[in-house]
């Protein structure tokens, strides 16, 4: 092992030690924060928050027990709510049908028609609480016996009384005005203390619903997210499994100083519960947990990935509740149940478009998303929109790509001279390097001139990849033989009587990734190779198309369509350049002799126009 390897290993060890140290410090800080929160809890609360599974005394002296719900007990809700009366009501808004229930007084499910054809909050568990259920503890259940006070085709009002004498009134209404959307509901929540004792609690939670993948093989796993005063973040179901530097966990709890919204999302759909009460953001908490999806009776029952397919659920707390006898407090929320479409979420404001989580090149992704939608409005087809956007990107990058190819051709002309230098100075690497650099200078060749323009394209590629990965608009949209651009374009499945490595017992025939692989090979054949390319680099270039074919074979057809289009464009560009661009030649550059020093008066004190800075005489200090 050489010295560089030992240096790398040492730095990695130091990095791991530093990470472990900071991890321990963070855990200590978190424990201290929790201890402080426990210590600051009001001790004169007349009605203590209900603890799941633990009996507490109600106002009439009877025992109250809030059932707990854990990921391993999916029937807990069914058993706990079996005795509650249930009334149902449905409201249609555009392509969305909201189904309300008195069990939890919220949105049991939301059916999305049109191109979505999906039901939200109906994922994997036998029974879920409705979105908007009010819990007295994050993992508790809303067991208030609600009744419908009024209902119409525009809204519904529920009302019920808790065991400790708090009247809960929930008014759901379709949104109106410029910032309205068919996927957006307004919720006005009013708590009234009808008892004779003060009531305080920091443990009221609104259930944000659940989310799961459309299939166990989804590239993006379900996530929960939150926005703390403009700082949005998310964690997927893998977060609960732990890792190298964290242990597995059954739930997530965190406190935030300026809680704005929280929710759950899958790759294409999201449920966002936003607090919009006038007066600004207030402290709040979030809770989230994952649960194993039940695929025992669906088409994914034999999939290995189905054994590790998890759904996600979450809840967001109300601000601290403090009610004197007879007093009320009202909180206003907006509940979004719909697709993750950037243009739709950005119109709703409230930073709800932050849940797109495009990554470090998000500003490029947002621009590409806007242009792609514009292309769709012009063409009427999302596949054509992807092709048009790819052509626009490649046309904009034409000068960079041309410069890269021209530079690589000049590097190719230097190959014979390069080999001569390598043979001449094979025993003196330092001298060989100096001569190579001198040769570059003599012929005016930039050794990174062919790579730099290509590197500048990487942010655009990653940004567009992120757009295609999250674009709910592509779901159910066809193009030629492709039935759905958001999934592989399988046209036939071969079933084998035996199992093959990687493939298993069947193989899907996906034409677009194969087209992408073939066009990539053709493109690389037409691309000039750098003069300094050694044998290992040539092997890497030869393997690269197959590597990309492998990783994108079962990905969304939209990505293969984009990649195939850009490969064909690159082939076309190479052909045009070969026909109309003058072939580069190698000619030594005459370097002009160094002239006199610069005459810039700012940097050349010898310039006759340069004026010395005058120093003002300082006045003598008085005294002492």
C-alpha positions as a printed Julia matrix, in Angstrom:
624×3 Matrix{Float64}:
   0.0     0.0     0.0
   1.51    3.36   -1.03
   1.66    6.61    0.91
  -1.42    8.13   -0.76
  -3.55    5.18    0.23
  -2.45    5.5     3.86
  -3.24    9.22    3.79
  -6.73    8.53    2.44
  -7.35    5.82    5.05
  -6.14    8.13    7.83
  -8.38   11.0     6.66
 -11.36    8.64    6.44
 -10.69    7.43    9.96
 -10.48   10.99   11.24
 -13.71   11.85    9.43
 -15.51    8.88   10.96
 -14.23    9.78   14.42
 -15.35   13.4    13.99
 -18.77   12.28   12.77
 -19.16    9.97   15.76
 -18.16   12.75   18.14
 -20.67   15.2    16.65
 -23.32   12.47   16.67
 -22.82   11.91   20.38
 -22.95   15.66   21.02
 -26.19   15.98   19.05
 -27.77   13.13   20.97
 -26.75   14.73   24.25
 -28.23   18.06   23.1
 -31.44   16.33   22.04
 -31.71   14.54   25.38
 -31.15   17.83   27.19
 -33.83   19.51   25.06
 -36.34   16.79   25.86
 -35.5    16.96   29.55
 -36.01   20.74   29.42
 -39.36   20.31   27.7
 -40.44   17.81   30.31
 -39.34   20.17   33.08
 -41.19   23.12   31.53
 -44.48   21.32   31.21
 -47.16   23.1    33.26
 -47.63   21.38   36.55
 -50.89   23.13   37.41
 -52.74   21.71   34.41
 -56.13   20.74   35.6
 -56.7    18.26   32.79
 -53.58   16.27   31.97
 -52.98   15.2    28.38
 -54.08   11.68   27.73
 -51.26    9.17   27.58
 -51.77    6.34   25.12
 -52.6     3.11   26.84
 -52.75    4.73   30.3
 -56.04    5.45   32.01
 -56.68    9.03   33.19
 -59.55   10.57   35.06
 -62.23   12.47   33.16
 -64.27   15.38   34.43
 -66.95   13.03   35.63
 -64.46   10.82   37.4
 -64.64    8.0    34.88
 -61.53    6.38   33.49
 -60.38    7.5    30.03
 -57.92    5.47   28.0
 -56.48    6.65   24.71
 -55.59    3.58   22.63
 -52.15    3.47   21.14
 -51.43    2.6    17.56
 -48.16    1.06   16.53
 -46.95    0.0    13.09
 -47.21   -3.61   14.18
 -50.9    -3.31   15.1
 -52.78   -2.27   11.96
 -56.12   -3.37   13.4
 -55.83   -1.08   16.42
 -57.89    1.66   14.8
 -60.58   -0.73   13.68
 -60.97   -2.15   17.16
 -60.84    1.22   18.92
 -63.35    2.96   16.64
 -65.75    0.06   16.18
 -68.21    1.44   18.72
 -68.33    4.95   17.28
 -71.31    5.94   15.16
 -70.37    6.8    11.59
 -71.89    9.19    9.1
 -70.38    9.84    5.7
 -70.51   12.68    3.24
 -68.78   13.29   -0.09
 -67.88   16.54   -1.83
 -66.76   16.8    -5.45
 -64.35   19.53   -6.54
 -63.26   19.28  -10.16
 -61.54   15.91  -10.61
 -61.31   15.3    -6.84
 -63.89   13.59   -4.63
 -63.43   14.05   -0.88
 -65.0    11.37    1.35
 -65.61   12.6     4.9
 -66.42   10.48    7.95
 -67.46   11.23   11.51
 -64.91    8.66   12.77
 -62.13   11.17   13.38
 -64.07   13.99   11.7
 -61.86   14.33    8.63
 -61.1    13.28    5.07
 -61.19    9.49    5.04
 -59.98    9.3     1.44
 -59.58   11.57   -1.56
 -60.23   10.08   -4.99
 -58.29   11.71   -7.81
 -59.78   11.14  -11.25
 -58.56   12.47  -14.62
 -55.07   11.19  -15.37
 -54.22   10.38  -11.76
 -56.72    7.59  -11.02
 -55.57    7.1    -7.45
 -57.07    7.26   -3.96
 -55.03    9.07   -1.32
 -54.89    7.99    2.34
 -55.87    4.45    1.41
 -52.62    2.61    1.45
 -51.75   -0.79    2.78
 -53.48   -0.64    6.15
 -56.91   -2.07    6.69
 -58.16    1.13    8.27
 -56.56    4.55    8.5
 -57.57    7.57   10.47
 -58.9    10.4     8.33
 -56.72   13.36    7.47
 -57.59   16.02   10.06
 -58.2    13.62   12.97
 -57.35   15.38   16.25
 -55.16   13.31   18.55
 -54.45   14.0    22.21
 -51.08   12.39   21.77
 -49.01   11.82   18.64
 -49.68    8.08   18.55
 -53.16    8.28   20.05
 -56.47    8.14   18.2
 -59.3    10.61   17.77
 -62.1     8.8    19.62
 -64.49   11.72   20.02
 -68.05   10.84   19.0
 -68.57   13.52   16.34
 -71.78   14.42   14.63
 -72.39   16.36   11.43
 -73.73   19.82   12.23
 -74.2    20.9     8.64
 -73.17   19.72    5.19
 -73.43   20.93    1.61
 -71.66   20.5    -1.71
 -69.14   23.13   -0.59
 -68.27   22.01    2.94
 -69.07   20.1     6.09
 -68.99   20.88    9.83
 -68.34   18.29   12.56
 -68.76   18.79   16.29
 -68.03   16.61   19.3
 -67.06   16.8    22.98
 -63.99   15.14   24.44
 -64.09   13.16   27.65
 -62.43   16.07   29.5
 -65.07   18.6    28.45
 -63.49   20.25   25.38
 -65.86   20.9    22.5
 -64.16   20.29   19.14
 -65.61   21.9    16.02
 -64.1    21.21   12.6
 -65.34   23.11    9.55
 -64.05   21.92    6.15
 -64.65   24.13    3.12
 -63.63   24.11   -0.54
 -61.23   26.96   -1.25
 -62.15   29.95   -3.39
 -60.3    32.85   -5.0
 -56.98   33.25   -6.81
 -55.11   30.89   -4.49
 -57.74   28.18   -4.54
 -57.27   24.73   -6.04
 -59.45   21.68   -6.46
 -56.94   19.77   -4.32
 -57.02   22.32   -1.47
 -59.39   22.33    1.51
 -59.74   24.95    4.24
 -60.09   23.7     7.82
 -61.21   25.88   10.72
 -60.64   24.15   14.06
 -62.26   25.57   17.2
 -61.68   24.27   20.74
 -63.98   25.44   23.53
 -63.5    24.67   27.21
 -66.99   23.87   28.51
 -65.68   22.68   31.85
 -65.14   24.58   35.08
 -61.35   24.14   35.25
 -58.53   25.68   33.16
 -57.19   23.48   30.38
 -53.6    23.45   29.13
 -51.92   21.09   26.73
 -49.1    20.96   24.19
 -50.14   17.55   22.95
 -52.83   18.17   20.36
 -51.92   16.71   16.96
 -53.6    16.83   13.56
 -53.14   13.62   11.59
 -51.69   14.35    8.12
 -52.59   10.97    6.63
 -50.46    8.25    5.08
 -48.57    7.72    1.84
 -47.07    4.74    0.04
 -45.34    3.88   -3.22
 -47.3     2.94   -6.31
 -45.14   -0.2    -6.49
 -42.44   -1.7    -4.23
 -39.79   -0.95   -6.88
 -40.31    2.83   -6.86
 -37.04    4.72   -7.07
 -38.23    7.27   -4.48
 -39.53    5.94   -1.18
 -42.41    7.56    0.76
 -41.32   10.44    2.97
 -42.52   12.75    5.68
 -41.56   16.42    5.51
 -41.83   19.67    7.38
 -41.19   23.39    6.99
 -39.69   25.26    9.93
 -39.88   28.97    9.1
 -38.77   28.45    5.49
 -36.33   25.64    6.2
 -37.93   22.58    4.58
 -36.58   19.06    4.94
 -37.74   15.47    4.59
 -36.87   11.89    5.49
 -37.93    8.73    3.7
 -38.86    5.36    5.17
 -35.22    4.25    5.09
 -34.53    6.79    7.83
 -36.23    4.5    10.38
 -34.02    1.55    9.48
 -30.89    3.21   10.83
 -27.47    3.1     9.24
 -23.79    3.15    9.98
 -24.03    6.06   12.36
 -27.6     5.73   13.64
 -29.74    3.02   15.15
 -33.13    1.81   13.96
 -36.13    3.67   15.32
 -39.89    3.12   15.36
 -40.9     6.76   15.23
 -39.64   10.32   14.76
 -40.45   13.23   17.04
 -39.04   16.73   16.78
 -39.87   20.25   17.94
 -39.61   23.36   15.78
 -39.76   27.03   16.61
 -41.67   28.21   13.52
 -43.74   25.3    12.3
 -45.31   26.17    8.94
 -46.5    22.85    7.56
 -45.91   19.1     7.65
 -47.14   16.11    5.7
 -46.37   12.91    3.86
 -45.64   12.19    0.21
 -44.88    9.46   -2.24
 -43.0     9.94   -5.48
 -45.9    11.72   -7.2
 -48.47   12.67   -4.53
 -48.49   14.57   -1.25
 -50.67   15.51    1.67
 -49.72   18.88    3.16
 -51.29   20.28    6.33
 -50.4    23.98    6.52
 -51.15   26.27    9.44
 -52.47   29.57    8.02
 -53.77   31.22   11.18
 -53.09   34.99   11.04
 -50.31   36.12   13.36
 -47.35   34.25   11.89
 -45.63   30.98   12.62
 -45.65   29.43   16.08
 -43.74   26.57   17.74
 -44.89   23.11   16.87
 -43.94   19.45   16.77
 -44.1    16.67   14.25
 -44.41   12.94   14.62
 -43.89   10.31   11.94
 -43.62    6.55   11.69
 -43.46    3.9     9.01
 -45.43    0.7     8.64
 -44.95   -2.39    6.5
 -47.23   -2.55    3.48
 -49.5    -5.54    3.1
 -48.9    -7.08   -0.33
 -50.15  -10.56    0.57
 -53.13  -10.33   -1.76
 -51.89   -8.08   -4.59
 -49.75   -8.66   -7.67
 -46.56   -7.81   -5.77
 -46.93  -10.72   -3.33
 -43.96  -12.62   -4.87
 -41.68   -9.59   -5.16
 -38.65   -9.56   -2.87
 -38.93   -5.79   -2.67
 -42.48   -6.18   -1.29
 -41.0    -7.6     1.91
 -39.35   -4.24    2.6
 -41.98   -1.9     1.2
 -43.03    0.62    3.84
 -45.69    3.28    3.99
 -45.38    6.49    6.01
 -47.74    8.46    8.26
 -47.31   11.67   10.25
 -48.99   14.24   12.47
 -48.4    17.95   13.17
 -49.08   19.5    16.55
 -51.22   22.52   17.3
 -49.6    25.47   19.06
 -49.8    25.17   22.86
 -53.45   25.19   23.96
 -54.42   27.2    27.04
 -58.14   27.67   27.72
 -59.83   29.23   30.71
 -63.32   27.93   31.59
 -65.69   29.02   28.82
 -62.86   30.25   26.56
 -62.26   29.22   22.93
 -59.37   29.21   20.48
 -59.55   28.93   16.72
 -56.82   27.67   14.4
 -56.97   27.8    10.61
 -55.37   25.22    8.34
 -55.24   24.31    4.67
 -55.05   20.67    3.6
 -53.61   19.83    0.18
 -54.32   16.35   -1.17
 -52.96   16.08   -4.68
 -50.12   15.6    -7.14
 -46.6    16.98   -6.68
 -46.71   19.45   -9.55
 -44.36   22.4    -9.23
 -46.51   24.91  -11.1
 -49.59   24.01   -9.0
 -47.8    24.11   -5.64
 -45.98   27.36   -6.43
 -49.32   29.07   -7.15
 -50.63   28.06   -3.71
 -47.77   30.0    -2.09
 -46.81   29.3     1.52
 -43.59   27.65    0.23
 -45.54   24.48   -0.55
 -43.45   24.04   -3.72
 -40.47   23.37   -1.43
 -41.64   19.75   -1.1
 -40.39   19.08   -4.64
 -36.89   18.78   -3.11
 -35.14   19.13   -6.46
 -31.71   19.15   -4.82
 -28.67   21.41   -5.13
 -29.57   22.41   -8.71
 -33.16   23.2    -7.77
 -33.19   26.62   -9.41
 -32.31   25.0   -12.74
 -34.93   22.29  -12.19
 -37.65   24.87  -11.57
 -36.81   26.67  -14.81
 -36.78   23.41  -16.77
 -40.11   22.39  -15.22
 -41.69   25.67  -16.33
 -40.31   25.35  -19.88
 -41.39   21.69  -20.13
 -44.94   22.61  -19.16
 -44.84   25.4   -21.75
 -43.74   22.86  -24.38
 -46.63   20.62  -23.35
 -49.11   23.46  -23.73
 -47.8    24.0   -27.26
 -47.67   20.34  -28.33
 -50.38   18.74  -26.19
 -48.22   15.7   -25.4
 -45.73   15.21  -22.57
 -43.49   12.93  -24.64
 -43.21   15.58  -27.34
 -42.62   18.18  -24.6
 -39.64   16.17  -23.3
 -38.22   15.9   -26.84
 -38.66   19.64  -27.49
 -37.11   20.59  -24.16
 -34.16   18.27  -24.82
 -33.64   19.87  -28.24
 -33.71   23.33  -26.67
 -31.17   22.34  -24.03
 -28.86   20.75  -26.58
 -29.17   23.75  -28.91
 -28.23   26.11  -26.1
 -25.27   23.9   -25.28
 -24.21   23.56  -28.94
 -21.3    26.06  -28.67
 -19.94   24.33  -25.57
 -20.21   20.9   -27.16
 -18.59   22.14  -30.38
 -15.73   23.66  -28.48
 -15.26   20.43  -26.55
 -15.15   18.32  -29.7
 -12.77   20.75  -31.44
 -10.45   20.7   -28.44
 -10.53   16.91  -28.25
  -9.66   16.67  -31.95
  -6.61   18.87  -31.41
  -5.65   16.69  -28.47
  -5.96   13.7   -30.77
  -3.48   15.24  -33.21
  -0.96   15.48  -30.41
  -1.11   11.74  -29.73
   1.99   10.78  -31.82
   4.07   13.53  -30.23
   2.78   12.49  -26.82
   3.92    8.92  -27.36
   7.35   10.13  -28.46
   7.74   12.09  -25.23
   6.54    9.16  -23.14
   9.09    6.88  -24.8
  11.89    9.46  -24.59
  11.42   10.28  -20.9
   9.99    7.0   -19.62
  12.61    6.93  -16.83
  12.05   10.53  -15.76
   8.32   11.21  -15.09
   8.98   14.74  -13.87
  10.85   15.69  -17.02
   8.2    13.98  -19.13
   5.48   16.04  -17.44
   7.4    19.26  -18.03
   7.87   18.47  -21.71
   4.22   17.59  -22.13
   3.14   20.89  -20.6
   5.63   22.72  -22.8
   4.17   20.97  -25.84
   0.65   22.03  -24.82
   1.87   25.6   -24.52
   3.74   25.56  -27.84
   0.67   24.35  -29.75
  -1.87   26.35  -27.76
  -3.79   23.28  -26.57
  -5.69   23.29  -23.32
  -5.59   19.74  -21.86
  -8.91   20.29  -20.03
 -10.52   22.15  -22.93
 -12.46   19.06  -23.96
 -13.63   18.2   -20.44
 -14.62   21.61  -19.07
 -17.56   22.23  -21.45
 -18.84   18.72  -20.74
 -18.54   19.29  -16.99
 -20.61   22.46  -17.35
 -23.46   20.31  -18.72
 -23.59   18.11  -15.61
 -25.73   20.51  -13.49
 -28.29   20.68  -16.31
 -28.38   16.91  -16.61
 -28.9    16.39  -12.86
 -31.52   19.16  -12.75
 -33.51   17.64  -15.63
 -33.13   14.16  -14.15
 -34.65   15.47  -10.9
 -37.55   17.06  -12.81
 -38.36   13.82  -14.66
 -38.02   11.82  -11.46
 -40.63   13.9    -9.62
 -42.96   15.01  -12.43
 -46.45   13.83  -11.5
 -47.63   15.28  -14.8
 -46.06   12.32  -16.61
 -48.12    9.7   -14.79
 -50.52    7.99  -17.19
 -49.27   10.04  -20.16
 -48.49    8.12  -23.33
 -46.22    8.66  -26.32
 -46.21    6.36  -29.36
 -45.97    2.84  -27.89
 -45.31    4.14  -24.33
 -48.45    3.9   -22.22
 -47.08    5.7   -19.15
 -43.99    7.9   -19.23
 -43.52    7.59  -15.45
 -42.84    3.82  -15.6
 -40.82    1.52  -17.92
 -42.21    1.1   -21.46
 -42.63   -2.67  -21.23
 -44.18   -4.12  -24.39
 -43.73   -7.81  -23.54
 -42.66   -9.99  -20.61
 -40.74  -13.21  -21.18
 -41.38  -15.89  -18.58
 -38.7   -18.54  -17.99
 -39.14  -21.98  -16.42
 -35.95  -21.31  -14.48
 -34.4   -18.45  -12.55
 -31.59  -16.33  -14.0
 -29.18  -14.15  -12.02
 -30.43  -10.56  -11.57
 -33.46  -11.12  -13.88
 -35.17  -13.94  -11.98
 -37.9   -15.92  -13.73
 -39.06  -13.2   -16.11
 -37.67  -10.44  -18.3
 -39.43   -7.26  -19.42
 -38.74   -6.03  -22.94
 -38.33   -2.24  -22.69
 -37.5    -0.69  -26.12
 -36.58    2.87  -25.02
 -33.62    1.9   -22.77
 -32.32   -0.35  -25.57
 -32.57    2.56  -28.03
 -30.75    4.7   -25.51
 -27.92    2.15  -25.2
 -27.49    1.76  -28.98
 -27.5     5.52  -29.63
 -25.01    6.03  -26.8
 -22.61    3.53  -28.38
 -22.96    5.28  -31.75
 -22.4     8.66  -30.18
 -19.24    7.51  -28.41
 -17.93    6.02  -31.65
 -18.27    9.43  -33.32
 -16.8    11.37  -30.41
 -13.04   12.1   -30.7
 -11.06   10.33  -28.01
  -8.53   12.24  -25.88
  -4.91   11.65  -26.79
  -4.03   10.84  -23.2
  -6.6     8.07  -22.86
  -5.0     4.88  -21.6
  -6.21    1.3   -21.81
  -8.24    1.36  -18.58
 -10.03    4.55  -19.68
 -10.86    2.97  -23.04
 -12.4     0.0   -21.24
 -14.4     2.35  -19.02
 -15.74    4.23  -22.07
 -16.68    0.93  -23.71
 -18.52   -0.31  -20.62
 -20.27    2.98  -19.86
 -23.26    2.51  -22.27
 -24.0    -0.89  -20.76
 -23.73    0.53  -17.25
 -26.24    3.3   -18.02
 -28.48    0.78  -19.78
 -28.49   -1.36  -16.65
 -29.34    1.43  -14.19
 -32.03    3.0   -16.4
 -33.62   -0.18  -17.78
 -36.41   -0.26  -15.2
 -36.58    3.49  -14.65
 -39.21    5.86  -16.02
 -39.54    5.83  -19.81
 -39.3     9.64  -19.73
 -35.62    9.43  -18.74
 -34.79    7.0   -21.55
 -36.68    9.21  -23.99
 -34.67   12.24  -22.9
 -31.38   10.37  -23.08
 -32.1     8.81  -26.48
 -33.08   12.21  -27.87
 -29.9    13.85  -26.67
 -27.79   10.98  -28.05
 -29.41   11.37  -31.47
 -28.86   15.13  -31.29
 -25.19   14.59  -30.41
 -24.8    12.24  -33.4
 -26.44   14.85  -35.63
 -24.19   17.56  -34.22
 -21.06   15.47  -34.8
 -22.13   14.87  -38.38
 -22.77   18.57  -39.0
 -19.44   19.53  -37.5
 -17.65   16.98  -39.63
 -19.3    18.33  -42.8
 -19.03   22.05  -42.21
 -16.36   22.66  -39.59
 -12.75   23.01  -40.66
 -10.57   20.21  -39.36
  -8.12   21.5   -36.74
  -4.4    21.62  -37.52
  -1.38   21.65  -35.31
   0.66   24.82  -35.57
   3.06   26.22  -33.09
   2.08   29.54  -31.62
   4.46   32.44  -31.77
   4.6    33.77  -28.26
   5.15   37.53  -28.18
   8.18   38.61  -26.13
   7.45   40.07  -22.81
   7.01   43.83  -23.04
   7.71   46.55  -20.54
   5.89   46.52  -17.24
   2.29   47.5   -17.3
   1.56   51.22  -17.43
  -1.41   50.97  -15.17
  -0.84   53.72  -12.64
  -2.61   51.68   -9.99
  -0.09   48.83  -10.14
   3.09   50.42  -11.54
   4.74   52.97   -9.31
   7.37   53.6   -12.04
   4.78   55.15  -14.32
   5.45   58.87  -14.73
   1.73   59.49  -14.32
   1.77   57.74  -11.02
   1.27   60.09   -8.11
   2.59   59.3    -4.71
  -0.02   59.29   -2.05
   0.31   62.37    0.06
   0.29   61.84    3.76
  -1.28   64.52    5.83
   0.72   65.77    8.84
  -0.77   64.48   12.02
  -1.66   66.92   14.74
   0.34   66.41   17.95
  -1.57   64.79   20.73
  -2.44   67.05   23.6
  -1.76   66.29   27.18
   0.22   63.48   28.86
